[in-house]
Amino acid sequence: MGSLLVGGLVFLCLSMATSIGLIVRARLPDHHLNAESKDAIRLATAVVGTLSALALGLLIASAKSTYDNAEVEMRTAAARVLLLDRVMAQYGPETDKARQLLRELIEKRLSRGWTAETTDEPSAKALGEYQDIESVQADLRSLAPKDAAQRSLQARALEVSGMVAETHWLLVESGKEGLPWAFLTVLVCWLALLFATFGLQAPVNPTVLSILLVCALSVAGAIFLISDMANPYVGLVHVSDAPLQSAIERLGKP
């Protein structure tokens, strides 16, 4: 589900909860909303409000951590690709084919995106990314080193290519995690309860209604950010592919 859609649904849910509170307020007898009743409502909802604030803070921190880790993974992947290209360049012209395959792999990654779905599945005549890096490794294993220096470079190239392949499979496995939807659903229910009590206690005037709508929009914006940062390679708030763009400019140079 798209992050904007999630945020919009949360805003709609909170707005409806506020409206329900206002409708119920208009139909309740006056003694149900006297000073003592309002104090009891505030005490009860204070617990839910505290829990909601804690849960929202934890989700934001978790999403931010996921986003930061994705940025580190992107830079690390670009650095490993550059290192692999330089090790193959030091080996000699025998690795030209493998270096070209590596460049094509990065070009494909940039054109198809950095997600588990686009990198692990074949598209038209294009192979999955794991097959591309395995082709590079096959070329490296087929080399026939002439001296100790080339044997060392071959071993190093195979080691780094293995790290690049490992990065791919980590992306595939972690790409299925996503948001804790059950946790998020419970949080939205708590927030809806809070906004219903706001409507139940609030006087009906344009100022109060405007403030409640702005607050609902702010909370929905926080849920949107959580959803968007939990999928850091897609969406409006996504990890930049600048490290890969910079890496591809250096690939294949002598």
C-alpha positions as a LaTeX table, in Angstrom:
\begin{tabular}{lrrr}
\hline
Residue & $x$ (\AA) & $y$ (\AA) & $z$ (\AA) \\
\hline
Met1 & 0.00 & 0.00 & 0.00 \\
Gly2 & 1.38 & 3.42 & $-0.94$ \\
Ser3 & 2.59 & 5.73 & 1.81 \\
Leu4 & 0.37 & 8.59 & 0.65 \\
Leu5 & $-2.65$ & 6.29 & 0.69 \\
Val6 & $-1.80$ & 5.14 & 4.22 \\
Gly7 & $-1.47$ & 8.74 & 5.41 \\
Gly8 & $-4.72$ & 9.71 & 3.70 \\
Leu9 & $-6.62$ & 6.80 & 5.28 \\
Val10 & $-5.30$ & 7.71 & 8.72 \\
Phe11 & $-6.37$ & 11.34 & 8.25 \\
Leu12 & $-9.83$ & 10.20 & 7.13 \\
Cys13 & $-10.11$ & 7.83 & 10.09 \\
Leu14 & $-9.16$ & 10.53 & 12.63 \\
Ser15 & $-11.49$ & 13.08 & 11.01 \\
Met16 & $-14.37$ & 10.60 & 11.17 \\
Ala17 & $-13.59$ & 9.82 & 14.82 \\
Thr18 & $-13.69$ & 13.54 & 15.63 \\
Ser19 & $-17.00$ & 13.90 & 13.78 \\
Ile20 & $-18.46$ & 10.97 & 15.69 \\
Gly21 & $-17.41$ & 12.62 & 18.94 \\
Leu22 & $-19.11$ & 15.88 & 17.93 \\
Ile23 & $-22.32$ & 14.06 & 16.92 \\
Val24 & $-22.42$ & 12.10 & 20.19 \\
Arg25 & $-21.80$ & 15.31 & 22.17 \\
Ala26 & $-24.86$ & 16.95 & 20.60 \\
Arg27 & $-27.09$ & 14.03 & 21.62 \\
Leu28 & $-25.89$ & 13.37 & 25.16 \\
Pro29 & $-27.74$ & 14.81 & 28.16 \\
Asp30 & $-25.91$ & 17.74 & 29.79 \\
His31 & $-25.12$ & 15.87 & 33.01 \\
His32 & $-23.06$ & 13.33 & 30.99 \\
Leu33 & $-20.58$ & 16.09 & 30.12 \\
Asn34 & $-20.42$ & 18.07 & 33.35 \\
Ala35 & $-17.07$ & 19.00 & 34.92 \\
Glu36 & $-16.70$ & 15.72 & 36.84 \\
Ser37 & $-17.44$ & 13.64 & 33.74 \\
Lys38 & $-14.91$ & 15.58 & 31.65 \\
Asp39 & $-12.24$ & 15.12 & 34.32 \\
Ala40 & $-12.83$ & 11.36 & 34.31 \\
Ile41 & $-12.66$ & 11.26 & 30.50 \\
Arg42 & $-9.38$ & 13.21 & 30.52 \\
Leu43 & $-7.83$ & 10.88 & 33.10 \\
Ala44 & $-8.84$ & 7.79 & 31.12 \\
Thr45 & $-7.66$ & 9.13 & 27.77 \\
Ala46 & $-4.38$ & 10.36 & 29.28 \\
Val47 & $-3.27$ & 6.72 & 29.55 \\
Val48 & $-4.16$ & 6.02 & 25.91 \\
Gly49 & $-2.51$ & 9.29 & 24.86 \\
Thr50 & 0.74 & 8.34 & 26.61 \\
Leu51 & 0.73 & 4.88 & 25.03 \\
Ser52 & 0.03 & 6.39 & 21.59 \\
Ala53 & 2.87 & 8.89 & 21.94 \\
Leu54 & 5.30 & 6.14 & 22.98 \\
Ala55 & 4.21 & 3.84 & 20.14 \\
Leu56 & 4.42 & 6.63 & 17.57 \\
Gly57 & 7.89 & 7.59 & 18.79 \\
Leu58 & 9.08 & 3.97 & 18.58 \\
Leu59 & 7.75 & 3.61 & 15.02 \\
Ile60 & 9.42 & 6.85 & 13.91 \\
Ala61 & 12.74 & 5.79 & 15.48 \\
Ser62 & 12.50 & 2.34 & 13.85 \\
Ala63 & 11.69 & 3.81 & 10.41 \\
Lys64 & 14.55 & 6.31 & 10.71 \\
Ser65 & 16.94 & 3.51 & 11.65 \\
Thr66 & 15.81 & 1.48 & 8.62 \\
Tyr67 & 16.34 & 4.50 & 6.36 \\
Asp68 & 19.83 & 5.22 & 7.79 \\
Asn69 & 20.84 & 1.56 & 7.40 \\
Ala70 & 19.70 & 1.65 & 3.76 \\
Glu71 & 21.87 & 4.72 & 3.12 \\
Val72 & 24.88 & 2.92 & 4.59 \\
Glu73 & 24.12 & $-0.17$ & 2.49 \\
Met74 & 23.95 & 1.94 & $-0.67$ \\
Arg75 & 27.33 & 3.58 & $-0.02$ \\
Thr76 & 28.87 & 0.26 & 1.00 \\
Ala77 & 27.60 & $-1.46$ & $-2.15$ \\
Ala78 & 28.98 & 1.33 & $-4.36$ \\
Ala79 & 32.36 & 1.16 & $-2.60$ \\
Arg80 & 32.56 & $-2.63$ & $-3.01$ \\
Val81 & 31.72 & $-2.40$ & $-6.70$ \\
Leu82 & 34.47 & 0.17 & $-7.22$ \\
Leu83 & 36.93 & $-1.93$ & $-5.23$ \\
Leu84 & 36.07 & $-5.03$ & $-7.29$ \\
Asp85 & 36.57 & $-3.09$ & $-10.53$ \\
Arg86 & 39.97 & $-1.77$ & $-9.40$ \\
Val87 & 41.16 & $-5.23$ & $-8.28$ \\
Met88 & 40.20 & $-6.68$ & $-11.67$ \\
Ala89 & 41.94 & $-3.77$ & $-13.42$ \\
Gln90 & 45.14 & $-4.55$ & $-11.52$ \\
Tyr91 & 44.90 & $-8.20$ & $-12.58$ \\
Gly92 & 45.21 & $-7.31$ & $-16.27$ \\
Pro93 & 43.30 & $-7.23$ & $-19.56$ \\
Glu94 & 42.07 & $-10.79$ & $-18.99$ \\
Thr95 & 39.34 & $-9.34$ & $-16.74$ \\
Asp96 & 37.94 & $-6.91$ & $-19.33$ \\
Lys97 & 34.86 & $-9.06$ & $-19.94$ \\
Ala98 & 34.14 & $-9.38$ & $-16.22$ \\
Arg99 & 34.56 & $-5.62$ & $-15.78$ \\
Gln100 & 32.09 & $-4.98$ & $-18.59$ \\
Leu101 & 29.59 & $-7.36$ & $-16.98$ \\
Leu102 & 30.01 & $-5.50$ & $-13.70$ \\
Arg103 & 29.31 & $-2.16$ & $-15.39$ \\
Glu104 & 26.21 & $-3.57$ & $-17.07$ \\
Leu105 & 25.02 & $-4.86$ & $-13.69$ \\
Ile106 & 25.20 & $-1.35$ & $-12.18$ \\
Glu107 & 23.55 & 0.23 & $-15.23$ \\
Lys108 & 20.71 & $-2.28$ & $-14.91$ \\
Arg109 & 20.41 & $-1.55$ & $-11.20$ \\
Leu110 & 20.09 & 2.17 & $-11.88$ \\
Ser111 & 17.47 & 1.65 & $-14.60$ \\
Arg112 & 15.38 & $-0.90$ & $-12.69$ \\
Gly113 & 15.64 & 0.52 & $-9.18$ \\
Trp114 & 17.00 & $-0.79$ & $-5.90$ \\
Thr115 & 14.28 & $-3.07$ & $-4.58$ \\
Ala116 & 14.02 & $-6.78$ & $-4.02$ \\
Glu117 & 11.29 & $-7.11$ & $-6.64$ \\
Thr118 & 13.20 & $-5.37$ & $-9.44$ \\
Thr119 & 16.64 & $-6.83$ & $-8.77$ \\
Asp120 & 15.83 & $-10.48$ & $-8.14$ \\
Glu121 & 13.41 & $-11.16$ & $-10.99$ \\
Pro122 & 14.25 & $-11.39$ & $-14.72$ \\
Ser123 & 12.73 & $-8.66$ & $-16.88$ \\
Ala124 & 12.16 & $-9.36$ & $-20.60$ \\
Lys125 & 15.57 & $-10.58$ & $-21.81$ \\
Ala126 & 17.42 & $-9.15$ & $-18.81$ \\
Leu127 & 18.63 & $-11.59$ & $-16.18$ \\
Gly128 & 18.09 & $-11.18$ & $-12.46$ \\
Glu129 & 20.87 & $-9.34$ & $-10.69$ \\
Tyr130 & 22.06 & $-12.43$ & $-8.82$ \\
Gln131 & 22.68 & $-14.11$ & $-12.20$ \\
Asp132 & 24.73 & $-11.11$ & $-13.36$ \\
Ile133 & 27.05 & $-11.16$ & $-10.36$ \\
Glu134 & 27.35 & $-14.94$ & $-10.66$ \\
Ser135 & 28.50 & $-14.44$ & $-14.28$ \\
Val136 & 31.19 & $-12.07$ & $-13.02$ \\
Gln137 & 32.28 & $-14.65$ & $-10.45$ \\
Ala138 & 32.35 & $-17.38$ & $-13.09$ \\
Asp139 & 34.69 & $-15.28$ & $-15.27$ \\
Leu140 & 36.93 & $-14.64$ & $-12.28$ \\
Arg141 & 37.13 & $-18.33$ & $-11.43$ \\
Ser142 & 38.03 & $-19.19$ & $-15.02$ \\
Leu143 & 41.14 & $-17.00$ & $-14.92$ \\
Ala144 & 44.53 & $-18.72$ & $-15.03$ \\
Pro145 & 46.92 & $-16.70$ & $-12.84$ \\
Lys146 & 50.50 & $-16.57$ & $-14.09$ \\
Asp147 & 52.20 & $-15.65$ & $-10.83$ \\
Ala148 & 51.60 & $-15.14$ & $-7.11$ \\
Ala149 & 50.47 & $-11.53$ & $-7.59$ \\
Gln150 & 47.70 & $-12.52$ & $-9.98$ \\
Arg151 & 46.63 & $-15.39$ & $-7.71$ \\
Ser152 & 46.33 & $-12.93$ & $-4.84$ \\
Leu153 & 44.32 & $-10.50$ & $-6.97$ \\
Gln154 & 42.04 & $-13.29$ & $-8.19$ \\
Ala155 & 41.36 & $-14.39$ & $-4.62$ \\
Arg156 & 40.69 & $-10.81$ & $-3.56$ \\
Ala157 & 38.34 & $-10.22$ & $-6.50$ \\
Leu158 & 36.37 & $-13.37$ & $-5.68$ \\
Glu159 & 36.14 & $-12.29$ & $-2.05$ \\
Val160 & 34.81 & $-8.81$ & $-2.92$ \\
Ser161 & 32.40 & $-10.21$ & $-5.53$ \\
Gly162 & 31.07 & $-12.50$ & $-2.84$ \\
Met163 & 30.41 & $-9.43$ & $-0.66$ \\
Val164 & 28.52 & $-7.79$ & $-3.55$ \\
Ala165 & 26.41 & $-10.95$ & $-3.96$ \\
Glu166 & 25.81 & $-11.04$ & $-0.20$ \\
Thr167 & 24.53 & $-7.44$ & $-0.31$ \\
His168 & 22.02 & $-8.48$ & $-2.96$ \\
Trp169 & 20.64 & $-11.41$ & $-0.97$ \\
Leu170 & 20.45 & $-9.31$ & 2.20 \\
Leu171 & 18.32 & $-6.83$ & 0.25 \\
Val172 & 16.06 & $-9.64$ & $-0.99$ \\
Glu173 & 15.55 & $-11.05$ & 2.50 \\
Ser174 & 15.08 & $-7.70$ & 4.26 \\
Gly175 & 12.80 & $-6.35$ & 1.53 \\
Lys176 & 9.92 & $-8.46$ & 2.84 \\
Glu177 & 9.94 & $-6.98$ & 6.34 \\
Gly178 & 8.03 & $-3.71$ & 5.78 \\
Leu179 & 5.82 & $-2.10$ & 8.40 \\
Pro180 & 4.50 & $-3.87$ & 11.52 \\
Trp181 & 0.91 & $-3.55$ & 10.31 \\
Ala182 & $-0.67$ & $-5.04$ & 13.42 \\
Phe183 & 1.20 & $-2.54$ & 15.61 \\
Leu184 & 0.22 & 0.31 & 13.27 \\
Thr185 & $-3.44$ & $-0.74$ & 13.26 \\
Val186 & $-3.61$ & $-0.75$ & 17.06 \\
Leu187 & $-1.92$ & 2.67 & 17.13 \\
Val188 & $-4.47$ & 4.14 & 14.71 \\
Cys189 & $-7.30$ & 2.74 & 16.86 \\
Trp190 & $-5.82$ & 4.45 & 19.93 \\
Leu191 & $-5.49$ & 7.71 & 18.03 \\
Ala192 & $-9.06$ & 7.45 & 16.74 \\
Leu193 & $-10.27$ & 7.00 & 20.33 \\
Leu194 & $-8.35$ & 10.10 & 21.40 \\
Phe195 & $-9.75$ & 12.23 & 18.60 \\
Ala196 & $-13.27$ & 10.97 & 19.35 \\
Thr197 & $-12.89$ & 12.20 & 22.94 \\
Phe198 & $-11.54$ & 15.52 & 21.64 \\
Gly199 & $-14.73$ & 15.93 & 19.61 \\
Leu200 & $-16.81$ & 14.82 & 22.59 \\
Gln201 & $-15.41$ & 17.57 & 24.80 \\
Ala202 & $-14.73$ & 20.36 & 22.31 \\
Pro203 & $-17.14$ & 23.25 & 21.73 \\
Val204 & $-18.40$ & 23.40 & 18.15 \\
Asn205 & $-16.79$ & 26.49 & 16.58 \\
Pro206 & $-14.57$ & 27.06 & 13.50 \\
Thr207 & $-11.40$ & 27.64 & 15.54 \\
Val208 & $-11.64$ & 24.37 & 17.47 \\
Leu209 & $-12.61$ & 22.38 & 14.38 \\
Ser210 & $-9.70$ & 23.86 & 12.41 \\
Ile211 & $-7.20$ & 23.00 & 15.16 \\
Leu212 & $-8.53$ & 19.42 & 15.40 \\
Leu213 & $-8.23$ & 18.96 & 11.62 \\
Val214 & $-4.67$ & 20.35 & 11.63 \\
Cys215 & $-3.76$ & 17.98 & 14.47 \\
Ala216 & $-5.26$ & 15.04 & 12.56 \\
Leu217 & $-3.30$ & 16.06 & 9.47 \\
Ser218 & $-0.09$ & 16.27 & 11.53 \\
Val219 & $-0.55$ & 12.78 & 12.95 \\
Ala220 & $-1.38$ & 11.44 & 9.47 \\
Gly221 & 1.81 & 13.10 & 8.21 \\
Ala222 & 3.82 & 11.27 & 10.87 \\
Ile223 & 2.27 & 7.94 & 9.80 \\
Phe224 & 3.08 & 8.80 & 6.18 \\
Leu225 & 6.75 & 9.41 & 7.08 \\
Ile226 & 6.91 & 6.13 & 8.99 \\
Ser227 & 5.46 & 4.21 & 6.05 \\
Asp228 & 7.69 & 5.95 & 3.50 \\
Met229 & 10.96 & 5.60 & 5.42 \\
Ala230 & 10.20 & 1.94 & 6.17 \\
Asn231 & 10.59 & 1.36 & 2.40 \\
Pro232 & 13.71 & 3.48 & 1.85 \\
Tyr233 & 14.38 & 2.63 & $-1.82$ \\
Val234 & 10.97 & 3.76 & $-3.12$ \\
Gly235 & 8.52 & 6.55 & $-2.37$ \\
Leu236 & 8.88 & 10.28 & $-1.83$ \\
Val237 & 11.49 & 9.96 & 0.94 \\
His238 & 13.96 & 7.52 & $-0.60$ \\
Val239 & 17.67 & 6.81 & $-0.49$ \\
Ser240 & 19.60 & 8.64 & $-3.18$ \\
Asp241 & 21.36 & 6.55 & $-5.84$ \\
Ala242 & 24.12 & 9.19 & $-6.10$ \\
Pro243 & 26.80 & 6.74 & $-4.81$ \\
Leu244 & 26.00 & 4.35 & $-7.68$ \\
Gln245 & 25.92 & 7.22 & $-10.18$ \\
Ser246 & 29.35 & 8.28 & $-8.97$ \\
Ala247 & 30.62 & 4.69 & $-9.06$ \\
Ile248 & 29.53 & 4.05 & $-12.65$ \\
Glu249 & 31.54 & 7.08 & $-13.83$ \\
Arg250 & 34.71 & 5.40 & $-12.48$ \\
Leu251 & 34.04 & 1.85 & $-13.65$ \\
Gly252 & 36.12 & 0.52 & $-16.52$ \\
Lys253 & 38.89 & 3.10 & $-16.24$ \\
Pro254 & 42.50 & 1.91 & $-16.58$ \\
\hline
\end{tabular}
